[in-house]
Amino acid sequence: MIMVPYLALSFVLFSVPYAVTARAFRNTGGSIVLEEAWTIPSLVNDTSLIPPFNQTSSELVSNILDIHNQRLAFMNENDIDFMVISCASPCVQGISDTETAQQQAVQLNNILAQSISNSTDRFGAFAALAMQDPAVAAQELRRTVTELGFLGALVNDYQQSGPDGMTLLYYDQPEYDVFWETVTELDVPVYFHPRSNIPEIITLEYAHAIWLEGPAQEFAATLSTHILGVITNGVFDRFPTLKVIVGHLGERIPSDFFRIDEQLRRQLINGLPMLRNASDYWRTNLWETTSGNFATPLLQFHINQIGIDRILFSIDYPYVPIPEGAAWLDTLTSVLNEQDFLSVKRNLAIQLLKLDQ
């Protein structure tokens, strides 16, 4: 366990001390990033503490707790105009008790709102949501968007629930329609982010090769199944204006469209609910970011698969150093025309997040 210093957080519990309402952002032509993690001391040991190369776990902890010091300095040094911050995985998705998770989500959102209230030209936020009760999640999303000025929400894959934490809730079921209805009414995106599996799944799936836990395999394998569940169970058909963002170049799904579409067509006779090919929804309802996946040939392939207007730049800070992501972004000027480069770098994010409104 990494020990972290005590921080006085009592000033924000369940009230709304500061509202993040400004839409003006620093607009100097720099990049915009939107899968960038932060947490509070009481949750820091729940998240991954495997640092990037040439960093220690203590440095990672310092970076993930910080907003205005080294984070902002890295942004200034690497031409980042605006960063959307969200709670590091698993956040409240790892809290199985409903009331505790709901209270923690409110507290986190209030703390983050206050923390960035004097720097809304540089920072925005995605809400943390406890997903055990879809109606309560919808209510908290509404509060954070309309009162705190948040730009949407980020969910860390499935929600643990039940007395033993082994009931896993997926948001592709009909009971979550009340949540998705609110999302579409507010017209904000929901970012689907990976999480570590519960220990029972890790033992079954990864005990033979523990190196595959986390970003190398586990994250994409688990989250892609959830995303495909949302697609195949007809969520986008019921809510055709719903906006979902997926990181790490789409958790590999756009790289496998042919096989996914071809095999799912065979499920039509079994009552498959979705009305179109799975790949079609990536051109109408889903966006992907480059977070932690700086593979230029893969980016080019995905541009061909889903279009330049579905791909946004992000870094995955602090798990990926900001200079690494910024240096890769600069190389894209050699493979993208100016319009496409600016779309990935900033313009699509401005449009999707409505930063200019």
Rosetta blueprint (number, residue, H / E / L):
1 M L
2 I L
3 M L
4 V L
5 P L
6 Y L
7 L L
8 A L
9 L L
10 S L
11 F L
12 V L
13 L L
14 F L
15 S L
16 V L
17 P L
18 Y L
19 A L
20 V L
21 T L
22 A L
23 R L
24 A L
25 F L
26 R L
27 N L
28 T L
29 G L
30 G L
31 S E
32 I E
33 V E
34 L E
35 E E
36 E E
37 A E
38 W E
39 T L
40 I L
41 P H
42 S H
43 L H
44 V H
45 N H
46 D H
47 T L
48 S L
49 L L
50 I L
51 P L
52 P L
53 F L
54 N L
55 Q L
56 T L
57 S H
58 S H
59 E H
60 L H
61 V H
62 S H
63 N H
64 I H
65 L H
66 D L
67 I L
68 H L
69 N L
70 Q H
71 R H
72 L H
73 A H
74 F H
75 M H
76 N H
77 E H
78 N L
79 D L
80 I E
81 D E
82 F E
83 M E
84 V E
85 I E
86 S E
87 C E
88 A L
89 S L
90 P L
91 C H
92 V H
93 Q H
94 G H
95 I L
96 S L
97 D L
98 T H
99 E H
100 T H
101 A H
102 Q H
103 Q H
104 Q H
105 A H
106 V H
107 Q H
108 L H
109 N H
110 N H
111 I H
112 L H
113 A H
114 Q H
115 S H
116 I H
117 S L
118 N L
119 S L
120 T L
121 D L
122 R L
123 F E
124 G E
125 A E
126 F L
127 A E
128 A L
129 L L
130 A L
131 M L
132 Q L
133 D L
134 P H
135 A H
136 V H
137 A H
138 A H
139 Q H
140 E H
141 L H
142 R H
143 R H
144 T H
145 V H
146 T H
147 E L
148 L L
149 G L
150 F L
151 L L
152 G L
153 A E
154 L E
155 V E
156 N E
157 D L
158 Y L
159 Q E
160 Q E
161 S E
162 G L
163 P L
164 D L
165 G L
166 M L
167 T E
168 L E
169 L E
170 Y L
171 Y L
172 D L
173 Q L
174 P H
175 E H
176 Y H
177 D H
178 V H
179 F H
180 W H
181 E H
182 T H
183 V H
184 T H
185 E H
186 L H
187 D L
188 V L
189 P L
190 V E
191 Y E
192 F E
193 H E
194 P L
195 R L
196 S L
197 N L
198 I L
199 P H
200 E H
201 I H
202 I H
203 T H
204 L H
205 E H
206 Y H
207 A L
208 H L
209 A L
210 I H
211 W H
212 L H
213 E L
214 G H
215 P H
216 A H
217 Q L
218 E H
219 F H
220 A H
221 A H
222 T H
223 L H
224 S H
225 T H
226 H H
227 I H
228 L H
229 G H
230 V H
231 I H
232 T H
233 N L
234 G L
235 V H
236 F H
237 D H
238 R H
239 F L
240 P L
241 T L
242 L L
243 K L
244 V E
245 I E
246 V E
247 G H
248 H H
249 L H
250 G H
251 E H
252 R L
253 I H
254 P H
255 S H
256 D H
257 F H
258 F H
259 R H
260 I H
261 D H
262 E H
263 Q H
264 L H
265 R H
266 R L
267 Q L
268 L H
269 I H
270 N H
271 G L
272 L L
273 P L
274 M L
275 L L
276 R L
277 N L
278 A H
279 S H
280 D H
281 Y H
282 W H
283 R H
284 T L
285 N L
286 L E
287 W E
288 E E
289 T E
290 T L
291 S L
292 G L
293 N L
294 F L
295 A L
296 T H
297 P H
298 L H
299 L H
300 Q H
301 F H
302 H H
303 I H
304 N H
305 Q H
306 I H
307 G L
308 I H
309 D H
310 R H
311 I E
312 L E
313 F L
314 S L
315 I L
316 D L
317 Y L
318 P L
319 Y L
320 V L
321 P L
322 I H
323 P H
324 E H
325 G H
326 A H
327 A H
328 W H
329 L H
330 D H
331 T H
332 L H
333 T H
334 S H
335 V L
336 L L
337 N L
338 E H
339 Q H
340 D H
341 F H
342 L H
343 S H
344 V H
345 K H
346 R H
347 N H
348 L H
349 A H
350 I H
351 Q H
352 L H
353 L H
354 K L
355 L L
356 D L
357 Q L
